[in-house]
Amino acid sequence: MSREHPLIRRLMRLLSSAFVATVAIACMEQSSTPRMNIAFGSSMGSPVSSFRVEPATTEAQRELHLARYSSLPMSEGMLLVYRSQSYVSLRTENLKFPVDVVFISGQGNVVEIVENAQPGSSQPIVSEGTAQFVVLLAAGAVKMAEISVGNASMFQGNFAPPE
């Protein structure tokens, strides 16, 4: 029967504790992240689709948007919230996958869509019109959900007002 050296046992316990702490912190961060739904409907009000989104209301959150994800389910996304309606500019340089970008007015109408924006680009995506909200979805989600300019959107849930 072989005996482990006491230092190796201690090192293994420390590594194990560090791993458990890292997983616990990651789980706490995931579970504390507020989520909400956004539903899109036709201009006549009939439902078209719904997505579970993570609101980003601060400049820091908006800059990071989906950078921490390596992929995104077709039913989820990120909601970028701005203080007021204006021209919006964003970059995909920190993303790891293509996205569909949906620009929404302060009144909740889809005003512009950019499909299949490629990751890693420092070239900004600039809205042609003004928007107060931007929804980032996995590439192909807009087409799959039949979202189009003029669709109404409705937020289901709460988020802190933007800074």
CNS distance restraints for C-alpha pairs under 8 A (distance, minus, plus):
assign (resid   4 and name CA) (resid   8 and name CA) 6.59 0.50 0.50
assign (resid   4 and name CA) (resid   9 and name CA) 6.61 0.50 0.50
assign (resid   5 and name CA) (resid   9 and name CA) 6.53 0.50 0.50
assign (resid   6 and name CA) (resid  10 and name CA) 6.16 0.50 0.50
assign (resid   7 and name CA) (resid  11 and name CA) 6.05 0.50 0.50
assign (resid   8 and name CA) (resid  12 and name CA) 6.07 0.50 0.50
assign (resid   9 and name CA) (resid  13 and name CA) 6.25 0.50 0.50
assign (resid  10 and name CA) (resid  14 and name CA) 6.24 0.50 0.50
assign (resid  11 and name CA) (resid  15 and name CA) 6.13 0.50 0.50
assign (resid  12 and name CA) (resid  16 and name CA) 5.99 0.50 0.50
assign (resid  13 and name CA) (resid  17 and name CA) 6.08 0.50 0.50
assign (resid  14 and name CA) (resid  18 and name CA) 6.11 0.50 0.50
assign (resid  15 and name CA) (resid  19 and name CA) 6.14 0.50 0.50
assign (resid  16 and name CA) (resid  20 and name CA) 6.25 0.50 0.50
assign (resid  17 and name CA) (resid  21 and name CA) 6.11 0.50 0.50
assign (resid  18 and name CA) (resid  22 and name CA) 6.10 0.50 0.50
assign (resid  19 and name CA) (resid  23 and name CA) 6.23 0.50 0.50
assign (resid  20 and name CA) (resid  24 and name CA) 6.09 0.50 0.50
assign (resid  21 and name CA) (resid  25 and name CA) 6.13 0.50 0.50
assign (resid  22 and name CA) (resid  26 and name CA) 6.18 0.50 0.50
assign (resid  23 and name CA) (resid  27 and name CA) 6.13 0.50 0.50
assign (resid  24 and name CA) (resid  28 and name CA) 6.15 0.50 0.50
assign (resid  25 and name CA) (resid  29 and name CA) 6.15 0.50 0.50
assign (resid  26 and name CA) (resid  30 and name CA) 6.18 0.50 0.50
assign (resid  27 and name CA) (resid  31 and name CA) 6.05 0.50 0.50
assign (resid  28 and name CA) (resid  32 and name CA) 5.96 0.50 0.50
assign (resid  29 and name CA) (resid  33 and name CA) 6.24 0.50 0.50
assign (resid  33 and name CA) (resid  54 and name CA) 7.31 0.50 0.50
assign (resid  34 and name CA) (resid  54 and name CA) 6.30 0.50 0.50
assign (resid  34 and name CA) (resid  55 and name CA) 7.17 0.50 0.50
assign (resid  34 and name CA) (resid 159 and name CA) 7.55 0.50 0.50
assign (resid  35 and name CA) (resid  52 and name CA) 6.64 0.50 0.50
assign (resid  35 and name CA) (resid  53 and name CA) 5.64 0.50 0.50
assign (resid  35 and name CA) (resid  54 and name CA) 4.75 0.50 0.50
assign (resid  35 and name CA) (resid  55 and name CA) 6.78 0.50 0.50
assign (resid  35 and name CA) (resid 157 and name CA) 7.70 0.50 0.50
assign (resid  36 and name CA) (resid  52 and name CA) 5.66 0.50 0.50
assign (resid  36 and name CA) (resid  53 and name CA) 5.43 0.50 0.50
assign (resid  36 and name CA) (resid  54 and name CA) 6.45 0.50 0.50
assign (resid  36 and name CA) (resid  55 and name CA) 7.46 0.50 0.50
assign (resid  36 and name CA) (resid 155 and name CA) 7.36 0.50 0.50
assign (resid  36 and name CA) (resid 156 and name CA) 5.94 0.50 0.50
assign (resid  36 and name CA) (resid 157 and name CA) 4.91 0.50 0.50
assign (resid  36 and name CA) (resid 158 and name CA) 6.90 0.50 0.50
assign (resid  37 and name CA) (resid  50 and name CA) 6.63 0.50 0.50
assign (resid  37 and name CA) (resid  51 and name CA) 5.51 0.50 0.50
assign (resid  37 and name CA) (resid  52 and name CA) 4.46 0.50 0.50
assign (resid  37 and name CA) (resid  53 and name CA) 5.76 0.50 0.50
assign (resid  37 and name CA) (resid 155 and name CA) 5.95 0.50 0.50
assign (resid  37 and name CA) (resid 156 and name CA) 4.95 0.50 0.50
assign (resid  37 and name CA) (resid 157 and name CA) 6.49 0.50 0.50
assign (resid  38 and name CA) (resid  50 and name CA) 5.60 0.50 0.50
assign (resid  38 and name CA) (resid  51 and name CA) 5.44 0.50 0.50
assign (resid  38 and name CA) (resid  52 and name CA) 6.55 0.50 0.50
assign (resid  38 and name CA) (resid  53 and name CA) 6.94 0.50 0.50
assign (resid  38 and name CA) (resid 153 and name CA) 6.63 0.50 0.50
assign (resid  38 and name CA) (resid 154 and name CA) 5.61 0.50 0.50
assign (resid  38 and name CA) (resid 155 and name CA) 4.57 0.50 0.50
assign (resid  38 and name CA) (resid 156 and name CA) 5.95 0.50 0.50
assign (resid  39 and name CA) (resid  47 and name CA) 7.32 0.50 0.50
assign (resid  39 and name CA) (resid  48 and name CA) 7.52 0.50 0.50
assign (resid  39 and name CA) (resid  49 and name CA) 5.69 0.50 0.50
assign (resid  39 and name CA) (resid  50 and name CA) 4.13 0.50 0.50
assign (resid  39 and name CA) (resid  51 and name CA) 6.45 0.50 0.50
assign (resid  39 and name CA) (resid 153 and name CA) 5.48 0.50 0.50
assign (resid  39 and name CA) (resid 154 and name CA) 5.19 0.50 0.50
assign (resid  39 and name CA) (resid 155 and name CA) 6.49 0.50 0.50
assign (resid  39 and name CA) (resid 156 and name CA) 7.60 0.50 0.50
assign (resid  40 and name CA) (resid  47 and name CA) 6.30 0.50 0.50
assign (resid  40 and name CA) (resid  48 and name CA) 5.56 0.50 0.50
assign (resid  40 and name CA) (resid  49 and name CA) 5.30 0.50 0.50
assign (resid  40 and name CA) (resid  50 and name CA) 6.15 0.50 0.50
assign (resid  40 and name CA) (resid 147 and name CA) 7.00 0.50 0.50
assign (resid  40 and name CA) (resid 151 and name CA) 6.33 0.50 0.50
assign (resid  40 and name CA) (resid 152 and name CA) 5.67 0.50 0.50
assign (resid  40 and name CA) (resid 153 and name CA) 4.41 0.50 0.50
assign (resid  40 and name CA) (resid 154 and name CA) 6.53 0.50 0.50
assign (resid  41 and name CA) (resid  45 and name CA) 5.42 0.50 0.50
assign (resid  41 and name CA) (resid  46 and name CA) 5.27 0.50 0.50
assign (resid  41 and name CA) (resid  47 and name CA) 4.23 0.50 0.50
assign (resid  41 and name CA) (resid  48 and name CA) 4.65 0.50 0.50
assign (resid  41 and name CA) (resid  49 and name CA) 6.79 0.50 0.50
assign (resid  41 and name CA) (resid 147 and name CA) 7.93 0.50 0.50
assign (resid  41 and name CA) (resid 151 and name CA) 5.49 0.50 0.50
assign (resid  41 and name CA) (resid 152 and name CA) 5.18 0.50 0.50
assign (resid  41 and name CA) (resid 153 and name CA) 6.22 0.50 0.50
assign (resid  42 and name CA) (resid  46 and name CA) 5.50 0.50 0.50
assign (resid  42 and name CA) (resid  47 and name CA) 6.60 0.50 0.50
assign (resid  42 and name CA) (resid  48 and name CA) 6.58 0.50 0.50
assign (resid  42 and name CA) (resid 150 and name CA) 7.37 0.50 0.50
assign (resid  42 and name CA) (resid 151 and name CA) 4.67 0.50 0.50
assign (resid  42 and name CA) (resid 152 and name CA) 6.00 0.50 0.50
assign (resid  43 and name CA) (resid 150 and name CA) 6.17 0.50 0.50
assign (resid  43 and name CA) (resid 151 and name CA) 5.14 0.50 0.50
assign (resid  43 and name CA) (resid 152 and name CA) 5.72 0.50 0.50
assign (resid  45 and name CA) (resid 152 and name CA) 7.05 0.50 0.50
assign (resid  48 and name CA) (resid 145 and name CA) 6.71 0.50 0.50
assign (resid  48 and name CA) (resid 146 and name CA) 7.04 0.50 0.50
assign (resid  48 and name CA) (resid 147 and name CA) 7.32 0.50 0.50
assign (resid  49 and name CA) (resid 145 and name CA) 5.74 0.50 0.50
assign (resid  49 and name CA) (resid 146 and name CA) 7.92 0.50 0.50
assign (resid  49 and name CA) (resid 147 and name CA) 7.81 0.50 0.50
assign (resid  50 and name CA) (resid  75 and name CA) 7.45 0.50 0.50
assign (resid  51 and name CA) (resid  75 and name CA) 5.03 0.50 0.50
assign (resid  51 and name CA) (resid  76 and name CA) 5.24 0.50 0.50
assign (resid  51 and name CA) (resid  77 and name CA) 6.84 0.50 0.50
assign (resid  52 and name CA) (resid  75 and name CA) 6.29 0.50 0.50
assign (resid  52 and name CA) (resid  76 and name CA) 4.68 0.50 0.50
assign (resid  52 and name CA) (resid  77 and name CA) 6.34 0.50 0.50
assign (resid  53 and name CA) (resid  76 and name CA) 5.50 0.50 0.50
assign (resid  53 and name CA) (resid  77 and name CA) 4.57 0.50 0.50
assign (resid  53 and name CA) (resid  78 and name CA) 4.92 0.50 0.50
assign (resid  53 and name CA) (resid  79 and name CA) 5.88 0.50 0.50
assign (resid  54 and name CA) (resid  77 and name CA) 6.49 0.50 0.50
assign (resid  54 and name CA) (resid  78 and name CA) 4.79 0.50 0.50
assign (resid  54 and name CA) (resid  79 and name CA) 5.78 0.50 0.50
assign (resid  55 and name CA) (resid  78 and name CA) 5.97 0.50 0.50
assign (resid  55 and name CA) (resid  79 and name CA) 4.53 0.50 0.50
assign (resid  55 and name CA) (resid  80 and name CA) 6.00 0.50 0.50
assign (resid  55 and name CA) (resid  81 and name CA) 6.87 0.50 0.50
assign (resid  55 and name CA) (resid 159 and name CA) 6.67 0.50 0.50
assign (resid  56 and name CA) (resid  61 and name CA) 5.03 0.50 0.50
assign (resid  56 and name CA) (resid  62 and name CA) 5.37 0.50 0.50
assign (resid  56 and name CA) (resid  65 and name CA) 6.97 0.50 0.50
assign (resid  56 and name CA) (resid  78 and name CA) 7.16 0.50 0.50
assign (resid  56 and name CA) (resid  79 and name CA) 5.96 0.50 0.50
assign (resid  56 and name CA) (resid  80 and name CA) 4.92 0.50 0.50
assign (resid  56 and name CA) (resid  81 and name CA) 5.98 0.50 0.50
assign (resid  57 and name CA) (resid  61 and name CA) 6.52 0.50 0.50
assign (resid  57 and name CA) (resid  62 and name CA) 6.77 0.50 0.50
assign (resid  57 and name CA) (resid  80 and name CA) 6.35 0.50 0.50
assign (resid  57 and name CA) (resid  81 and name CA) 4.97 0.50 0.50
assign (resid  57 and name CA) (resid  82 and name CA) 6.65 0.50 0.50
assign (resid  57 and name CA) (resid 159 and name CA) 7.83 0.50 0.50
assign (resid  57 and name CA) (resid 160 and name CA) 6.84 0.50 0.50
assign (resid  57 and name CA) (resid 161 and name CA) 6.57 0.50 0.50
assign (resid  57 and name CA) (resid 162 and name CA) 4.43 0.50 0.50
assign (resid  57 and name CA) (resid 163 and name CA) 6.67 0.50 0.50
assign (resid  58 and name CA) (resid  62 and name CA) 6.13 0.50 0.50
assign (resid  58 and name CA) (resid  81 and name CA) 7.90 0.50 0.50
assign (resid  58 and name CA) (resid 162 and name CA) 5.73 0.50 0.50
assign (resid  58 and name CA) (resid 163 and name CA) 5.49 0.50 0.50
assign (resid  59 and name CA) (resid  63 and name CA) 6.10 0.50 0.50
assign (resid  59 and name CA) (resid 163 and name CA) 7.45 0.50 0.50
assign (resid  60 and name CA) (resid  64 and name CA) 6.35 0.50 0.50
assign (resid  61 and name CA) (resid  65 and name CA) 5.85 0.50 0.50
assign (resid  62 and name CA) (resid  80 and name CA) 5.93 0.50 0.50
assign (resid  62 and name CA) (resid  81 and name CA) 7.91 0.50 0.50
assign (resid  64 and name CA) (resid  68 and name CA) 7.43 0.50 0.50
assign (resid  64 and name CA) (resid  94 and name CA) 7.53 0.50 0.50
assign (resid  65 and name CA) (resid  78 and name CA) 6.66 0.50 0.50
assign (resid  65 and name CA) (resid  80 and name CA) 7.59 0.50 0.50
assign (resid  66 and name CA) (resid  78 and name CA) 6.92 0.50 0.50
assign (resid  66 and name CA) (resid  94 and name CA) 7.85 0.50 0.50
assign (resid  66 and name CA) (resid  95 and name CA) 6.23 0.50 0.50
assign (resid  67 and name CA) (resid  94 and name CA) 5.13 0.50 0.50
assign (resid  67 and name CA) (resid  95 and name CA) 4.83 0.50 0.50
assign (resid  67 and name CA) (resid  96 and name CA) 6.93 0.50 0.50
assign (resid  68 and name CA) (resid  95 and name CA) 7.95 0.50 0.50
assign (resid  69 and name CA) (resid  95 and name CA) 7.76 0.50 0.50
assign (resid  69 and name CA) (resid  96 and name CA) 7.28 0.50 0.50
assign (resid  70 and name CA) (resid  95 and name CA) 7.89 0.50 0.50
assign (resid  70 and name CA) (resid  96 and name CA) 5.56 0.50 0.50
assign (resid  70 and name CA) (resid  97 and name CA) 6.89 0.50 0.50
assign (resid  71 and name CA) (resid  96 and name CA) 7.15 0.50 0.50
assign (resid  71 and name CA) (resid  97 and name CA) 6.28 0.50 0.50
assign (resid  71 and name CA) (resid 138 and name CA) 7.84 0.50 0.50
assign (resid  72 and name CA) (resid  76 and name CA) 6.55 0.50 0.50
assign (resid  72 and name CA) (resid  77 and name CA) 7.10 0.50 0.50
assign (resid  72 and name CA) (resid 137 and name CA) 7.59 0.50 0.50
assign (resid  72 and name CA) (resid 138 and name CA) 5.74 0.50 0.50
assign (resid  73 and name CA) (resid  77 and name CA) 7.92 0.50 0.50
assign (resid  73 and name CA) (resid 138 and name CA) 6.74 0.50 0.50
assign (resid  74 and name CA) (resid 137 and name CA) 7.04 0.50 0.50
assign (resid  74 and name CA) (resid 138 and name CA) 5.60 0.50 0.50
assign (resid  74 and name CA) (resid 140 and name CA) 7.93 0.50 0.50
assign (resid  74 and name CA) (resid 141 and name CA) 5.74 0.50 0.50
assign (resid  75 and name CA) (resid 141 and name CA) 7.80 0.50 0.50
assign (resid  76 and name CA) (resid 137 and name CA) 6.61 0.50 0.50
assign (resid  76 and name CA) (resid 138 and name CA) 7.69 0.50 0.50
assign (resid  77 and name CA) (resid 135 and name CA) 6.73 0.50 0.50
assign (resid  77 and name CA) (resid 136 and name CA) 5.43 0.50 0.50
assign (resid  77 and name CA) (resid 137 and name CA) 4.69 0.50 0.50
assign (resid  77 and name CA) (resid 138 and name CA) 7.08 0.50 0.50
assign (resid  78 and name CA) (resid 135 and name CA) 5.64 0.50 0.50
assign (resid  78 and name CA) (resid 136 and name CA) 5.13 0.50 0.50
assign (resid  78 and name CA) (resid 137 and name CA) 6.88 0.50 0.50
assign (resid  79 and name CA) (resid 133 and name CA) 6.81 0.50 0.50
assign (resid  79 and name CA) (resid 134 and name CA) 5.77 0.50 0.50
assign (resid  79 and name CA) (resid 135 and name CA) 4.60 0.50 0.50
assign (resid  79 and name CA) (resid 136 and name CA) 6.54 0.50 0.50
assign (resid  80 and name CA) (resid 133 and name CA) 5.60 0.50 0.50
assign (resid  80 and name CA) (resid 134 and name CA) 4.97 0.50 0.50
assign (resid  80 and name CA) (resid 135 and name CA) 6.24 0.50 0.50
assign (resid  80 and name CA) (resid 136 and name CA) 7.93 0.50 0.50
assign (resid  81 and name CA) (resid 132 and name CA) 6.35 0.50 0.50
assign (resid  81 and name CA) (resid 133 and name CA) 4.87 0.50 0.50
assign (resid  81 and name CA) (resid 134 and name CA) 6.76 0.50 0.50
assign (resid  81 and name CA) (resid 162 and name CA) 6.39 0.50 0.50
assign (resid  82 and name CA) (resid 132 and name CA) 5.23 0.50 0.50
assign (resid  82 and name CA) (resid 133 and name CA) 6.18 0.50 0.50
assign (resid  82 and name CA) (resid 162 and name CA) 5.95 0.50 0.50
assign (resid  83 and name CA) (resid 132 and name CA) 7.07 0.50 0.50
assign (resid  83 and name CA) (resid 161 and name CA) 7.49 0.50 0.50
assign (resid  83 and name CA) (resid 162 and name CA) 5.28 0.50 0.50
assign (resid  83 and name CA) (resid 163 and name CA) 6.74 0.50 0.50
assign (resid  84 and name CA) (resid 106 and name CA) 7.38 0.50 0.50
assign (resid  84 and name CA) (resid 132 and name CA) 5.58 0.50 0.50
assign (resid  85 and name CA) (resid 105 and name CA) 6.70 0.50 0.50
assign (resid  85 and name CA) (resid 106 and name CA) 5.94 0.50 0.50
assign (resid  85 and name CA) (resid 130 and name CA) 5.79 0.50 0.50
assign (resid  85 and name CA) (resid 131 and name CA) 4.91 0.50 0.50
assign (resid  85 and name CA) (resid 132 and name CA) 4.19 0.50 0.50
assign (resid  85 and name CA) (resid 133 and name CA) 7.98 0.50 0.50
assign (resid  86 and name CA) (resid 129 and name CA) 7.77 0.50 0.50
assign (resid  86 and name CA) (resid 130 and name CA) 4.48 0.50 0.50
assign (resid  86 and name CA) (resid 131 and name CA) 5.47 0.50 0.50
assign (resid  86 and name CA) (resid 132 and name CA) 6.44 0.50 0.50
assign (resid  87 and name CA) (resid 126 and name CA) 7.10 0.50 0.50
assign (resid  87 and name CA) (resid 127 and name CA) 5.72 0.50 0.50
assign (resid  87 and name CA) (resid 128 and name CA) 7.21 0.50 0.50
assign (resid  87 and name CA) (resid 129 and name CA) 6.10 0.50 0.50
assign (resid  87 and name CA) (resid 130 and name CA) 4.51 0.50 0.50
assign (resid  87 and name CA) (resid 131 and name CA) 6.23 0.50 0.50
assign (resid  88 and name CA) (resid 126 and name CA) 5.69 0.50 0.50
assign (resid  88 and name CA) (resid 127 and name CA) 5.37 0.50 0.50
assign (resid  88 and name CA) (resid 130 and name CA) 6.92 0.50 0.50
assign (resid  88 and name CA) (resid 131 and name CA) 6.62 0.50 0.50
assign (resid  88 and name CA) (resid 132 and name CA) 7.97 0.50 0.50
assign (resid  89 and name CA) (resid 124 and name CA) 6.00 0.50 0.50
assign (resid  89 and name CA) (resid 125 and name CA) 5.49 0.50 0.50
assign (resid  89 and name CA) (resid 126 and name CA) 4.30 0.50 0.50
assign (resid  89 and name CA) (resid 127 and name CA) 6.45 0.50 0.50
assign (resid  90 and name CA) (resid 124 and name CA) 5.35 0.50 0.50
assign (resid  90 and name CA) (resid 125 and name CA) 5.32 0.50 0.50
assign (resid  90 and name CA) (resid 126 and name CA) 6.64 0.50 0.50
assign (resid  91 and name CA) (resid 121 and name CA) 6.62 0.50 0.50
assign (resid  91 and name CA) (resid 122 and name CA) 5.83 0.50 0.50
assign (resid  91 and name CA) (resid 123 and name CA) 6.37 0.50 0.50
assign (resid  91 and name CA) (resid 124 and name CA) 4.72 0.50 0.50
assign (resid  91 and name CA) (resid 125 and name CA) 6.08 0.50 0.50
assign (resid  92 and name CA) (resid 117 and name CA) 7.50 0.50 0.50
assign (resid  92 and name CA) (resid 118 and name CA) 6.91 0.50 0.50
assign (resid  92 and name CA) (resid 119 and name CA) 5.00 0.50 0.50
assign (resid  92 and name CA) (resid 120 and name CA) 5.50 0.50 0.50
assign (resid  92 and name CA) (resid 121 and name CA) 5.32 0.50 0.50
assign (resid  92 and name CA) (resid 122 and name CA) 6.63 0.50 0.50
assign (resid  92 and name CA) (resid 123 and name CA) 7.92 0.50 0.50
assign (resid  92 and name CA) (resid 124 and name CA) 7.63 0.50 0.50
assign (resid  93 and name CA) (resid 119 and name CA) 5.79 0.50 0.50
assign (resid  93 and name CA) (resid 120 and name CA) 3.66 0.50 0.50
assign (resid  93 and name CA) (resid 121 and name CA) 4.52 0.50 0.50
assign (resid  93 and name CA) (resid 122 and name CA) 5.21 0.50 0.50
assign (resid  94 and name CA) (resid 119 and name CA) 7.06 0.50 0.50
assign (resid  94 and name CA) (resid 120 and name CA) 6.00 0.50 0.50
assign (resid  95 and name CA) (resid 119 and name CA) 5.00 0.50 0.50
assign (resid  95 and name CA) (resid 120 and name CA) 6.14 0.50 0.50
assign (resid  96 and name CA) (resid 119 and name CA) 5.66 0.50 0.50
assign (resid  96 and name CA) (resid 120 and name CA) 7.16 0.50 0.50
assign (resid  97 and name CA) (resid 118 and name CA) 6.90 0.50 0.50
assign (resid  97 and name CA) (resid 119 and name CA) 5.39 0.50 0.50
assign (resid  97 and name CA) (resid 138 and name CA) 7.82 0.50 0.50
assign (resid  98 and name CA) (resid 116 and name CA) 5.52 0.50 0.50
assign (resid  98 and name CA) (resid 117 and name CA) 5.36 0.50 0.50
assign (resid  98 and name CA) (resid 118 and name CA) 4.53 0.50 0.50
assign (resid  98 and name CA) (resid 119 and name CA) 5.30 0.50 0.50
assign (resid  98 and name CA) (resid 138 and name CA) 6.58 0.50 0.50
assign (resid  98 and name CA) (resid 139 and name CA) 5.37 0.50 0.50
assign (resid  99 and name CA) (resid 115 and name CA) 6.88 0.50 0.50
assign (resid  99 and name CA) (resid 116 and name CA) 5.20 0.50 0.50
assign (resid  99 and name CA) (resid 117 and name CA) 5.21 0.50 0.50
assign (resid  99 and name CA) (resid 118 and name CA) 6.79 0.50 0.50
assign (resid  99 and name CA) (resid 119 and name CA) 7.74 0.50 0.50
assign (resid  99 and name CA) (resid 136 and name CA) 6.19 0.50 0.50
assign (resid  99 and name CA) (resid 137 and name CA) 5.41 0.50 0.50
assign (resid  99 and name CA) (resid 138 and name CA) 4.64 0.50 0.50
assign (resid  99 and name CA) (resid 139 and name CA) 4.19 0.50 0.50
assign (resid  99 and name CA) (resid 140 and name CA) 7.75 0.50 0.50
assign (resid 100 and name CA) (resid 113 and name CA) 7.31 0.50 0.50
assign (resid 100 and name CA) (resid 114 and name CA) 5.79 0.50 0.50
assign (resid 100 and name CA) (resid 115 and name CA) 4.36 0.50 0.50
assign (resid 100 and name CA) (resid 116 and name CA) 5.13 0.50 0.50
assign (resid 100 and name CA) (resid 117 and name CA) 6.07 0.50 0.50
assign (resid 100 and name CA) (resid 136 and name CA) 5.78 0.50 0.50
assign (resid 100 and name CA) (resid 137 and name CA) 5.09 0.50 0.50
assign (resid 100 and name CA) (resid 138 and name CA) 5.95 0.50 0.50
assign (resid 100 and name CA) (resid 139 and name CA) 4.82 0.50 0.50
assign (resid 100 and name CA) (resid 140 and name CA) 6.82 0.50 0.50
assign (resid 100 and name CA) (resid 141 and name CA) 6.95 0.50 0.50
assign (resid 100 and name CA) (resid 142 and name CA) 6.53 0.50 0.50
assign (resid 101 and name CA) (resid 113 and name CA) 5.65 0.50 0.50
assign (resid 101 and name CA) (resid 114 and name CA) 4.99 0.50 0.50
assign (resid 101 and name CA) (resid 115 and name CA) 6.23 0.50 0.50
assign (resid 101 and name CA) (resid 116 and name CA) 7.98 0.50 0.50
assign (resid 101 and name CA) (resid 117 and name CA) 7.35 0.50 0.50
assign (resid 101 and name CA) (resid 134 and name CA) 6.76 0.50 0.50
assign (resid 101 and name CA) (resid 135 and name CA) 5.85 0.50 0.50
assign (resid 101 and name CA) (resid 136 and name CA) 4.85 0.50 0.50
assign (resid 101 and name CA) (resid 137 and name CA) 6.54 0.50 0.50
assign (resid 102 and name CA) (resid 110 and name CA) 6.82 0.50 0.50
assign (resid 102 and name CA) (resid 111 and name CA) 7.87 0.50 0.50
assign (resid 102 and name CA) (resid 112 and name CA) 6.12 0.50 0.50
assign (resid 102 and name CA) (resid 113 and name CA) 4.65 0.50 0.50
assign (resid 102 and name CA) (resid 114 and name CA) 6.58 0.50 0.50
assign (resid 102 and name CA) (resid 134 and name CA) 5.52 0.50 0.50
assign (resid 102 and name CA) (resid 135 and name CA) 5.01 0.50 0.50
assign (resid 102 and name CA) (resid 136 and name CA) 6.47 0.50 0.50
assign (resid 103 and name CA) (resid 110 and name CA) 5.87 0.50 0.50
assign (resid 103 and name CA) (resid 111 and name CA) 5.73 0.50 0.50
assign (resid 103 and name CA) (resid 112 and name CA) 5.12 0.50 0.50
assign (resid 103 and name CA) (resid 113 and name CA) 6.15 0.50 0.50
assign (resid 103 and name CA) (resid 127 and name CA) 7.29 0.50 0.50
assign (resid 103 and name CA) (resid 131 and name CA) 5.81 0.50 0.50
assign (resid 103 and name CA) (resid 132 and name CA) 7.69 0.50 0.50
assign (resid 103 and name CA) (resid 133 and name CA) 6.05 0.50 0.50
assign (resid 103 and name CA) (resid 134 and name CA) 4.60 0.50 0.50
assign (resid 103 and name CA) (resid 135 and name CA) 6.59 0.50 0.50
assign (resid 104 and name CA) (resid 108 and name CA) 5.74 0.50 0.50
assign (resid 104 and name CA) (resid 109 and name CA) 5.37 0.50 0.50
assign (resid 104 and name CA) (resid 110 and name CA) 4.46 0.50 0.50
assign (resid 104 and name CA) (resid 111 and name CA) 5.55 0.50 0.50
assign (resid 104 and name CA) (resid 112 and name CA) 7.24 0.50 0.50
assign (resid 104 and name CA) (resid 131 and name CA) 5.23 0.50 0.50
assign (resid 104 and name CA) (resid 132 and name CA) 6.18 0.50 0.50
assign (resid 104 and name CA) (resid 133 and name CA) 5.01 0.50 0.50
assign (resid 104 and name CA) (resid 134 and name CA) 5.95 0.50 0.50
assign (resid 104 and name CA) (resid 135 and name CA) 7.81 0.50 0.50
assign (resid 104 and name CA) (resid 153 and name CA) 7.84 0.50 0.50
assign (resid 105 and name CA) (resid 109 and name CA) 5.34 0.50 0.50
assign (resid 105 and name CA) (resid 110 and name CA) 6.48 0.50 0.50
assign (resid 105 and name CA) (resid 111 and name CA) 6.35 0.50 0.50
assign (resid 105 and name CA) (resid 130 and name CA) 6.73 0.50 0.50
assign (resid 105 and name CA) (resid 131 and name CA) 4.32 0.50 0.50
assign (resid 105 and name CA) (resid 132 and name CA) 5.27 0.50 0.50
assign (resid 105 and name CA) (resid 133 and name CA) 6.48 0.50 0.50
assign (resid 106 and name CA) (resid 131 and name CA) 6.44 0.50 0.50
assign (resid 106 and name CA) (resid 132 and name CA) 5.09 0.50 0.50
assign (resid 106 and name CA) (resid 133 and name CA) 7.11 0.50 0.50
assign (resid 108 and name CA) (resid 152 and name CA) 5.83 0.50 0.50
assign (resid 108 and name CA) (resid 153 and name CA) 5.13 0.50 0.50
assign (resid 108 and name CA) (resid 154 and name CA) 6.66 0.50 0.50
assign (resid 109 and name CA) (resid 149 and name CA) 7.71 0.50 0.50
assign (resid 109 and name CA) (resid 150 and name CA) 5.81 0.50 0.50
assign (resid 109 and name CA) (resid 151 and name CA) 5.77 0.50 0.50
assign (resid 109 and name CA) (resid 152 and name CA) 4.55 0.50 0.50
assign (resid 109 and name CA) (resid 153 and name CA) 5.94 0.50 0.50
assign (resid 110 and name CA) (resid 148 and name CA) 7.02 0.50 0.50
assign (resid 110 and name CA) (resid 149 and name CA) 4.97 0.50 0.50
assign (resid 110 and name CA) (resid 150 and name CA) 5.18 0.50 0.50
assign (resid 110 and name CA) (resid 151 and name CA) 5.36 0.50 0.50
assign (resid 110 and name CA) (resid 152 and name CA) 6.27 0.50 0.50
assign (resid 110 and name CA) (resid 153 and name CA) 7.11 0.50 0.50
assign (resid 111 and name CA) (resid 129 and name CA) 7.21 0.50 0.50
assign (resid 111 and name CA) (resid 130 and name CA) 7.95 0.50 0.50
assign (resid 111 and name CA) (resid 131 and name CA) 7.32 0.50 0.50
assign (resid 111 and name CA) (resid 149 and name CA) 5.34 0.50 0.50
assign (resid 111 and name CA) (resid 150 and name CA) 6.27 0.50 0.50
assign (resid 112 and name CA) (resid 127 and name CA) 7.20 0.50 0.50
assign (resid 112 and name CA) (resid 128 and name CA) 7.54 0.50 0.50
assign (resid 112 and name CA) (resid 129 and name CA) 7.59 0.50 0.50
assign (resid 112 and name CA) (resid 149 and name CA) 5.74 0.50 0.50
assign (resid 113 and name CA) (resid 148 and name CA) 7.37 0.50 0.50
assign (resid 113 and name CA) (resid 149 and name CA) 6.89 0.50 0.50
assign (resid 115 and name CA) (resid 139 and name CA) 6.61 0.50 0.50
assign (resid 115 and name CA) (resid 140 and name CA) 7.28 0.50 0.50
assign (resid 115 and name CA) (resid 142 and name CA) 7.27 0.50 0.50
assign (resid 116 and name CA) (resid 139 and name CA) 4.92 0.50 0.50
assign (resid 116 and name CA) (resid 140 and name CA) 6.88 0.50 0.50
assign (resid 117 and name CA) (resid 139 and name CA) 7.48 0.50 0.50
assign (resid 127 and name CA) (resid 131 and name CA) 7.53 0.50 0.50
assign (resid 137 and name CA) (resid 141 and name CA) 6.24 0.50 0.50
assign (resid 137 and name CA) (resid 142 and name CA) 7.58 0.50 0.50
assign (resid 140 and name CA) (resid 144 and name CA) 6.11 0.50 0.50
assign (resid 141 and name CA) (resid 145 and name CA) 5.88 0.50 0.50
assign (resid 142 and name CA) (resid 146 and name CA) 5.82 0.50 0.50
assign (resid 142 and name CA) (resid 147 and name CA) 5.18 0.50 0.50
assign (resid 142 and name CA) (resid 148 and name CA) 7.68 0.50 0.50
assign (resid 143 and name CA) (resid 147 and name CA) 6.53 0.50 0.50
assign (resid 147 and name CA) (resid 151 and name CA) 6.69 0.50 0.50
